[in-house]
């Protein structure tokens, strides 16, 4: 099966590179930016088609991945619909984490099969994307025939393949934002506190790595430590006092501490009185 890629960005190039490395016939890649195509050529070599014409990819490939930015996917699908004739038997899939395959409608009206394939990974650049893809979980959804093909493609990309319903894509993506994007925001918040004592991130990296390793092996509830886990309301009060002039950090601290309190309730390691004391301290902190 010939695979064509629309969008020569980080995702499009890295998917093409890994698929070709595993023997898939990635035959063409399209992008309107000559610089993007030149970057793709540097990674993928000369033995494939580089074009600004989306329809050249559609006409020459039985499987087409739309790997553009999320906001452009529906427009690309509409452009193909308006220019294409019969698409019977062709597979179109996009690589958005948040959107279902239905955003590729109305291509199905012309006989195409629709799906989506999302690598559950962070891609700051092409090189790192290529490096981590083989160990990445791949989530797919779509119609029955699309799923059959996507399982093969996903198997050539990542470590494990998971099937998800289109209606659940936004919740899936929300979870990914919490554990990845907002984790970065949390680290940045910590750095803001470190700045007050002129300490950088480096001394904290070992505890960050140990925490992530513990979460991987035992889960977040089991490995929770710190003042909430201990029922240490005195330390929590001192933390809140130290952030009197840091309202956003204080808000983040309170929200996450309330979540930690839910974890403690699930773990049942504090008495009811200790839990109630923490709840009251956190609520008072929101009112201050």
WOWO-V390603 format. One record per residue. N is the residue number from 1. PSI is psi in whole degrees, 0 to 359 (999 if undefined). Layout:
BEGIN
N:PSI + N:PSI
END
This chain:
BEGIN
1:127 + 2:130 + 3:133 + 4:147 + 5:130 + 6:113 + 7:104 + 8:53 + 9:197 + 10:315 + 11:311 + 12:316 + 13:315 + 14:320 + 15:315 + 16:316 + 17:311 + 18:319 + 19:315 + 20:322 + 21:336 + 22:14 + 23:1 + 24:149 + 25:78 + 26:109 + 27:338 + 28:151 + 29:137 + 30:143 + 31:145 + 32:346 + 33:117 + 34:325 + 35:324 + 36:319 + 37:325 + 38:321 + 39:316 + 40:318 + 41:325 + 42:330 + 43:325 + 44:345 + 45:182 + 46:348 + 47:45 + 48:169 + 49:130 + 50:123 + 51:155 + 52:354 + 53:109 + 54:321 + 55:337 + 56:323 + 57:314 + 58:317 + 59:335 + 60:358 + 61:139 + 62:340 + 63:129 + 64:123 + 65:126 + 66:102 + 67:34 + 68:180 + 69:150 + 70:318 + 71:347 + 72:348 + 73:310 + 74:323 + 75:322 + 76:317 + 77:318 + 78:320 + 79:317 + 80:316 + 81:316 + 82:334 + 83:339 + 84:156 + 85:231 + 86:129 + 87:18 + 88:128 + 89:346 + 90:149 + 91:129 + 92:130 + 93:152 + 94:170 + 95:20 + 96:141 + 97:332 + 98:334 + 99:144 + 100:170 + 101:342 + 102:343 + 103:350 + 104:354 + 105:143 + 106:27 + 107:332 + 108:337 + 109:339 + 110:15 + 111:2 + 112:153 + 113:142 + 114:142 + 115:178 + 116:150 + 117:121 + 118:120 + 119:124 + 120:80 + 121:160 + 122:132 + 123:82 + 124:333 + 125:170 + 126:316 + 127:314 + 128:327 + 129:315 + 130:322 + 131:320 + 132:342 + 133:318 + 134:340 + 135:16 + 136:146 + 137:135 + 138:127 + 139:131 + 140:154 + 141:161 + 142:190 + 143:172 + 144:314 + 145:327 + 146:317 + 147:322 + 148:316 + 149:321 + 150:330 + 151:321 + 152:312 + 153:313 + 154:324 + 155:332 + 156:351 + 157:307 + 158:193 + 159:318 + 160:151 + 161:130 + 162:138 + 163:136 + 164:156 + 165:146 + 166:322 + 167:343 + 168:1 + 169:318 + 170:324 + 171:318 + 172:313 + 173:323 + 174:317 + 175:319 + 176:322 + 177:318 + 178:312 + 179:348 + 180:289 + 181:313 + 182:339 + 183:319 + 184:319 + 185:323 + 186:317 + 187:321 + 188:322 + 189:317 + 190:321 + 191:327 + 192:324 + 193:319 + 194:324 + 195:333 + 196:339 + 197:17 + 198:43 + 199:135 + 200:187 + 201:332 + 202:314 + 203:341 + 204:350 + 205:320 + 206:320 + 207:328 + 208:314 + 209:318 + 210:320 + 211:315 + 212:322 + 213:318 + 214:319 + 215:319 + 216:322 + 217:329 + 218:348 + 219:154 + 220:324 + 221:314 + 222:330 + 223:5 + 224:129 + 225:185 + 226:183 + 227:324 + 228:315 + 229:330 + 230:349 + 231:30 + 232:81 + 233:331 + 234:314 + 235:321 + 236:319 + 237:320 + 238:323 + 239:314 + 240:321 + 241:326 + 242:345 + 243:24 + 244:327 + 245:17 + 246:70 + 247:322 + 248:317 + 249:320 + 250:319 + 251:317 + 252:315 + 253:314 + 254:316 + 255:315 + 256:328 + 257:325 + 258:322 + 259:320 + 260:324 + 261:323 + 262:322 + 263:319 + 264:319 + 265:319 + 266:324 + 267:336 + 268:45 + 269:351 + 270:156 + 271:165 + 272:322 + 273:319 + 274:318 + 275:318 + 276:322 + 277:315 + 278:317 + 279:316 + 280:318 + 281:317 + 282:322 + 283:320 + 284:325 + 285:325 + 286:332 + 287:338 + 288:999
END
